[in-house]
Amino acid sequence: MTSRLARLLVLLALAGLLAACAPASSTTLGVPGTAPVLLGAHNDTSTPFNLVSVPALLTHRYDGHGLRVTGTLQRELAFTRYAVVYRSGALSVTGVLVVPNRPGRHPVVVIAHGYNAPARYTSGSMLVREQVYLAQSGFVAFQIDYRNYARSTRESPDPVARPLGYPADLVNAVSALKKARLPFADASRIGLLGRSMGGGVVLQALVARPHLARAAVLYSPVSSLAADNYRRWVVPDPALRRRVEGAFGTPASRPAFWRSASSRSYLDRIDVPLQIDHGTADPVCPVRWSEATTRALEARGKDVTLYEYPGEDHRFDRSWPRFMHRTVTFLHARLD
């Protein structure tokens, strides 16, 4: 056999091995930076649109467990960043823990990130400055990646009648954290922070499990009304619109379903104080969405405070230090 032919056979064997290892089911783990963008009718990762069945979230039996540290990512004077993984039902979900370098067991803020295409997202990214600020303020910052992101399990894009989606991963993260009994984390003192799409995830998780945390912060959140998010991200995309409407109809054709997919329909279940922070110049999630959510919470007698930041975009700039000071003050008052 010539050396040229031998090299060719090796290349063909490698190609076959790679094909065999390619994602073929919802249980295949992906690699950061190379994750495919799912084109499903729910949890569509080509947009921030995140459709769940809130009734399914209410009745689901959560079994988050197996939280473990898989590596040390960064050591600084004030904090250490760790890579972690946990089980969310049948799925494996990755994330990061940013831990203060001071003795004791610290309160935990579980972070739900906003939208980014999975191919561009890397574990624990997008809210790094918030993680550092929280760790320097005495909190363990635990950002979950969700299914379909970083090294987490990939879902099938096929429509699901009662989708659970990212809120299930958040509830399971809290469950796994409590079971892990980490020496630096006080799992009896948990707060939540959700930005943009993650703000909607936090609200859905709190509706599903009202005592999931002691307090929550929603930062430039999506609407608590599923129809708003449908009009914002589904209607302008013809392919996504066909998939969503084929599986779930429209807010006009199936109003009961779309109401049931809205956390706003269940805000009477919220049982923790909420802080909502939103810029008045936000072109992604208009501030009127947070105003409507706040009015709905107030109408139900809930403890909610809305702060509006004049001229601020979707991701705060000049007002960010003021926002974070308010956030840690709010969380310390509820978690300490």
N, C-alpha and C positions, 0 to 999 in steps of 0.2 A: 504494500500500500504506500503510495507516495505521500510525502509530508503535506502537500497541497490538499489531497483528498482527505487526509486525516483531519486537517483543520476544518474542512467543510463539514465533515460528519460531526465534529464537536460543536460547531455553530448550529447545526440542525438540531442536535440534542438539546442544546441550551434553549433554542427557540421553543421546542416542545415543552421543556420544563417551565418556561415562563408562561406559556399558554395554559398549562395545567394549574399554575398558581394564580392566574388572573381571577378577579372577583367574579364569582358565579352564583352567590347566594347572599342572603341577608346576614350571614354569620361570618363573612370574610372581613378580616381586618385590613384597613387601608394604611397608607403611608402619608405622613404630613406633607402637604404641598402638592400632592398628586391625586387627591381624592376627586372622584367624578362628581359632577353636578347632577343631582337627581331631578328627574322631570316627572315626578309623581303628582297626583291630585291633592295630596296632603303633605305637609312638611316639605314643600317643594323648595329645594335648595338653590334654585335659580333666582329666587326672590325672598324677601322677608316674610312672605305669606306663610302662616303657620296655622293650619286648621286642625282642631281637635274636637273630640266629642266630650264635652264637660260631663254629661251623665255617665260616660264610661270612666272618666277620671274619678268620679265620686264613688263608684262601686268597685273599682279595681283594688286588688290586694297587692300592696307594694312589698317588695322583698329585697330592697337594696342591701348589699352585703359585700364582703370581700375587699374592702378598701385597703390598699397597701401602697407603700412608697416604692417606686421602681427605680429611682435614681435621684441624685442631687444635680440640679441644673445651674445653680448660682449661689455663691456665698458672698455676702456683703457684711459690713460692720453691723448694720442694724437688723438684717433679716437673712434668711436662707430660703431659696426656692427649690421645691421638690417636684418631681414628676410623680403622678399617682394614677391608679386605675381602680375601678370598682365595677360591680355587677349591677345592672339595671334590668331586672328580669332575665331574659335570655341574652341580653346584650352586654358587651363590654364597653365601658365609657372611660375615657381618659380625662385628665385635668392636671391642674397644678395647685400646690399648697405653698403659700408664702407665709413663713413663720417668723415672728419676732425673735431676735436673738437675746432674749431675756428669760430668766427663770420663771416657772409657774405654768399654769394652764390658762390659756387665753380664750376670750369669747371668739366666736367664728362668724365670719360673714361669707355666706355662700353666694357666688356671683354667677349670674346668667348673662352671657354675652349677647351682643346684637348680631345682626346679619353680616356675613361675609361669605363669598363663594368658597366652598370647601377646598378647592384647589389652591386658594391663596391663604387660607387660614392655617396657622400652626398652633400647637397646643398652648393654651394660656395667653394667646395674643389678644390684641384690641383694647384690653383694659389694664395694661401693665402699670400705668401711672396711678390708677386707682388702687391696684393691689399694693403697690409700694407705700402709698399714703396710709392705707389701712394698717399695714404691718408696722409702720413707724408710729402709728397711733395706738398700738397695743392689741390689734386684732389679728387672728389667723385669717388670711384671705384664701378662700377655696373656690377657684374658678373651674367649672365643669365645661367640657368641650361639647357635650350633647352627642347623640348618635349621629353618624354621617360626617363627623368632624375629626380632624387629627387622626389618632390611631384608634378611634372608636369603631364599633361595628357599623357596617353599612346596611341600611334598610333596603328592602325591595321597593321599587317605585310603584308597584301595583296598588290601586286604591284599596283602602281598608274601611270597612263599614263603620267602625267605632275607633277611630285613631286616637292614640294616647299621646304620642309624640314627645316633644321636649319637656313638657311639665312632668311627665312620669320620670324622666331622667333626673330632674331636680328633686322630686320627692324621694326618689331612691338614693340620691346622693346624701341627703340628710339622714336617711335611715342607715346607710352604710357608715356614715361618719359616727353616728351614735354607737354602732356595734363595734367599731374599730378601737375605741378607747385609747386614742393617741395620747401620749404623755404630755403634749404641749397644747392640747385642745380641750376646752370645756364645752362638751356637746350639750350641756343643759342651757347654754347661753348662745343662741343662734339667731342671727339676723340674715336678711336676704337683700341683695342689690341686683336689679335687672335693668339693663340698658337697651332701649329701642325694642327690637324683637324680644329681647330678654325681659323687658318690663312686662310684656304680655305673658311671658312664660311664668314669671313670678306670681302675677295675679291669678292665673289659671291654677297654679300649684296651691296657692292659699285658699282658693275656692274649694279645691279638692280636699285639702287637709288644713282646716282653719287653725290648728295649733302646731303647724309645721315649724314656725319660728316665733320669736317674740316681737319682731318689728321688721319692716321692709321699706326699701327705698326704690322708687321707680324713676329712672333717669331717661328723659326723652322717649317715653314709651309709645308703642303702637296703640291703636284704639282698643278699648274693651268691648267694642261692637264688631263682630266678625264681618258684618256687611261693609263696614268702613274699609277694612283691610282688603276685602274682596275688590271693592271699587278702586282702591289705590294701586294694587299690584296685579290683580288677575285680569280685570277688564282690558287694560292696555296691551296685554300679551295674548294674541289669538290662540296660540298653541296651548298655553296654560289654561286659558279660559275654556277651551274645548274639553280638556281633561277634568277640570274642576266641575264644570256644569254637567258633564256626562256622568260623573260619579255622585254629585251631591245637589244638582240643580242650582238655582239662583236664589238670592234672598226674596225675589218676587214669586218664584214658582214653588219654593219650599220654605216659607217664612218660619215655620215651627222648627225645622232643622237648624236654620241659621241662627235663630234665637237661642237654641240649645247649645250652639257652638260658641256663644258669646259669654265671657265671664261676667259681663254686666247683668245678665239675667240671674246671677247667683250672688251678687254682692252682699246680700243679707247674711251670707255665711262667713264673710270676712270677720276675723276676731282679733286682729293685731293692729297697732297704730301704723299708719302709712305716711310717708313723705314722698311727694311727687315734685320733680324738678324739670322744668321745660323752658326752652328758649322761645321767644316770641317770633324769631325769624327762621324757625326750623322748616326747611323745605321738604324734608323727608316725612316726618310725622308732625302734622300741624298742631300747634298748641291747643287748638279748640278741642282736640281729642282728649287731652288731659283735663281740660276745663269740664268737659261733659262727664268724664269718669269721676271727677271730684264732686260734681253736683249730685251724681247718682249715689255716691258713697255718703255724702252729707244727708241726703234724703232718707237714708236708712240709719241715720244716727251713728255713723262710723267715725272713728278718730282719724282724720285725714287733714294734711296741710299741703297746699299747693304753693310752690314758689315759682314765679315766672321771672325770666331773665331777659330784660329788654335787649333786642338786637342780637341775641345769641343764636348760633346755628345749631345743627343737630348734635354736634360734638362741641362742648363748651370750650371757649378760649379764655377771654379776659375774666369771665365769671367763674372759671373752674375752681380756683382756690376758695372762693366764697361758698360754692356748692359743696366742696369736700369738707370744709369746716362745719357747715350745717349738718352734713351727713354723719360725721364722726361724733358731733355733739348729740345729735338725735339718737344714734346707736348706743353711745355710752350711757345715755340716760335710761335706755330701755334694757340694756344687757348687763350693765355693771351691778 
